[in-house]
Amino acid sequence: MKLKPVVASLVMLGLMTPAFAKSTLASQQAIVDQNSALSPVCSEGWFNRISVGGIGSIVGIAGNHDPAGSFTYLNNGSDLYVNNFNLLVNANLSSWSKASLNLAYLGAPIPWNNMFITKQKEVGHSTFAYRQIRHTIVADEAYVTIGDLTKYPFYAVFGKKYIPFGNYVDPYVPYQIMSPTQALSQTNAVAGIVGVTTNFGFYANVFAFRGDTYPVGSSTGNIRNFGGLVGYYDNLEAFNVPNAHVNVNLGYIHNLWDSQVFSPNVEPSWALGEGSSNWTTKINHPVNSFGKKYEIDPIGGVSVHGDLAYKAFSMSANFVTAVKKMVDANYSSQSDSSRFWGADVNAEYAFKTLEHDSHIGAGVQFSGNGAWFGDNKKGITDWCRIIPKWRLLGEYKVNLFKNTELDLVVAHGKSYEFAPSTAAQSGDVAGHRNATVGLARLMVQL
């Protein structure tokens, strides 16, 4: 009889479960969390395992065409927009595995700025550039890395990320100054990547992913796109100079049509459905009422990259090309080749401006065999308004405050020739056009 108060006290203190309790607190919580995504390790020292950061940029731009930076026949345009804000999360799962998430807000205007002609009673005809922003929030990258480079040189990556084809420092560079090489090579997809990186400089990888385009006549979707990269990196220790290295690599991809500039379903995509509906569906038609099947035969691509740094000076060069014609004579009235290519050369020098880290740089961008982009037979004039035949750039970047930079760019470029028939159809003027643009980009690191 004397034990009863003790038992009652234990029950009240939670040290003993009463006889009538049919479930634990954990099982009750499981009912609350039914069908939810859970992690049993979410409270196990997360502050030691997970790092959170971010990047962002806001762009102001003005140029002699509207939209600024394009090759339209409309004069004098300017804009101000949030280019990107990214939340970056890395979680160390173990010594052999790491998870990475890049949650992005993308607020740049869609490059495909169509020209619209409206009729008004008093004014008559007026033409303007249609500005569209999707305000997209997307998991731009979400992948798992497997490997311990301190022990073995091999690694594997599975998930959504930028494919290791081509070389670019910033996947969010404003399209008004993006080089044709980056536009042609930048590819985002759910992929499997296996690679090796050694302490004596050699590195290589292979990748595979499904992509968004189908070969002509295909009735099934499969993992059809693949490629690889091989390169060499040397930090020039023999010269005993800080900030010195040389890096070269050669890459291949089976299908350039899956790059972001062409792909219909990838965000952030130049196309976002709009460009591709003007591209692949003009070449091959939608096949059902439930959606569009983007059919086009694969075209391989090759990339070549080199960069070097020596003290305060650095430079880089890139070349990306299709391995054969991107469209055949059935879809092009142009006599020129459609084996499109892009190249760029860039140089940069680092110094101090009133004790603030600064960089001054210059670059030149080229592309070739792009005349077919303006071919009226395909009805695609937007390409001629975006892709430059050549472009010169000058840049000054200064660190204003901690984790806050201002990037100033001036660019001048020349377009491909607008065919008379294409120009007349949309109200354009035939011939080449020059575009000059000034761009200010405020960039932060969170």
Secondary structure, 3 states (H helix, E strand, C coil): CCHHHHHHHHHHHCCCCCCCCCCCHHHHHHHHCCCCCCCCCCCCCHHHHEEEEEEEEEEEEEEEECCCCCCCCCEEEEEEEEEEEEEEEEEECCCCEEEEEEEEEECCCCCCCCEEEEEECCCEEEEEECCCCCCEEEEEEEEEEECCCCCCCEEEEEEEEECCCCCCCCCCCCCCCCCHHHHHHCCEEEEEEEEEECCCCEEEEEEEECCCCECCCCCCCCCCEEEEEEEEEECCHHHCCCCCEEEEEEEEECCHHHCCCCCCCCCCCCCCCHHHHCCHHHHCCCCCCCCCCCECCCCCEEEEEEEEEECCEEEEEEEEEECCCCCCHHHCCCCCCCCCEEEEEEEEEEEEECCEEEEEEEEEEEEECCHHHHCCCCCCCHHHHHCEEEEEEEEEEEEEECCEEEEEEEEEEEECCECHHHHHHHCCCCECCEEEEEEEEEEEEC
